Amino acid sequence: VSTQSTGKTSDQARLPADLSISISGVRGTGNKANGDKTGCEECPAGTYQGSEKSDTCLPCEDGHFSSAGAASCQPCPKGEQHNDEKSGCKVCPAGTEQPLEGGPCQDCTAGHFSNSDGAESCSQCPPGEYRVHKTNILLKM
């Protein structure tokens, strides 16, 4: 850059004292300003930041997950719910169902069962059989 404010040509422009430029990181979606505000860092898995002007990362909602540096969280598919860190999804265990994207695993209701992991819905017990509470054992009457 060349300036001629003093009548001399300079290779460096002078910036106002209150203007600073950071080249160590660009604050955009999926990032937050670091502690000393000299750069940016990725939001950790299980969190997100959809704004370009934030110093914090927000946790994913229940039933949703994200990888590091995410601008938004994604819903877990049917039959799954988020893992403890909300960094991915895990299959719902047998005896539960999860019929909605982004929903939690729920115990099968009375008279219903699921005998496999990842069930989107529980099945109704056949006539003459019932489910023992909170198990997948079907008993004949």
N, C-alpha and C positions, 0 to 999 in steps of 0.2 A: 504494500500500500504506500502510496506517495502522498505527502501532504505539503502544502506550500504556505502554511499559516505564518511561518517566521521568515518566509522568503527563501528558505533553504529546503532542499528536497531531502526527505527522510525515508528510510526503508521501513519504519514502524510508525503506525498511527497511535496517537495517545488516546486512551479511553478515560472517560470520567472515573473518578475515584470510587464511586458507588456502583459501577458496572463491573461485573465479573463474568467470566466465561468458564464453564466446566467442560473439559473434554474427557473426563474419566468415566462418565456415564451419562446416558440420555434418559431422563425420566419420562417414561411412557407407560402405556397400559401393561400390567403384569409386573411392574417395578415400583419401588418406593425409594424415597430419598434415604441415604444412609444416615447414621447417627450424627456425623459432623457436617452433614449437608454438602459434602464435597463431591458426591457422586450418587449413583443409584445401585440398588441391589435387587435381585429377583425376589419376588414373594415366594415363600416356601410352599411345597406341595400341601394341599388341603386349604389353601387360602388363595385370594385373588385380589386384583386391583384393576378396576375398569376405568379409572380416571387418570389423566396425565399429571395431575397436580395433587399428589397425596403423599403423606409421610407414613402411612400405615397400610397394612394388608388386612383384608376382611376374611373371616372364616367362611368356608362353604356351608350352605344350609344342610340340614340333615337330608340324607338320600342323594347328595351330590358330592362330586369329587373334583380335584384339579391336580395337574402336575405343576412343578415349579415354574414360575414366571407366567402364570395364567392371567388372562384379562377377564375370565369368567369361569364359573364352575359348570360342570356338565352333570345331568341327571344319570343315576345308575339305571341300567335297563331293568325291565320286569324280571322278577325272580332273584334280584340281587339288591344289596344295600351297601352303603359306604363302609370302608374298613375304619379302624379306630383313628387313623391319622387323616382320614378323608382324602387320601392320596390315590385311591382306587376303589374298586367295588369288590365285594365278596358274595359268594353264592349263599342264599338263604338256606338254612338247614331243613332237613325233613321234619315234618310236623308244623311247618309254617308256610305261608304264601306271601307273595308280593305282586299284586296285579297292576301296579302303576309305576311308570318311570319316575324315579326320584322318591319313591315311598319307602317306608320301613318294612321289614319282615314282620308278619303278624301271625300269632298262633292260629291254627285252624279252630273254627268254632265247633261247638258240640255237634256230634253227628257227622263230622267231616274229618278227612285225613289227607295227608300228603306223604307218600312213602319214598320220595326221592328229593334230593337237594335241588334247589333252584326252581321250585314250583311257582308258577304264576297264579295258580288257584288250587284250592283244596277240593278233593272229590267227596261226594256224598257217600256215606256208608250204605252198602246194599241192604235190602230188606232182611231182617233177621239177624243183623250184626250191628254192633255199636263200637265206638272208639272209647278206650279207657282214657280218662282226662289227661291231657298233655303228653300222651304217648301215641305211637302209631300202631298200637296193637289193636287189631279188630277181634272182637269176641262174638261168637255165635250165641244166640239166645236159646 
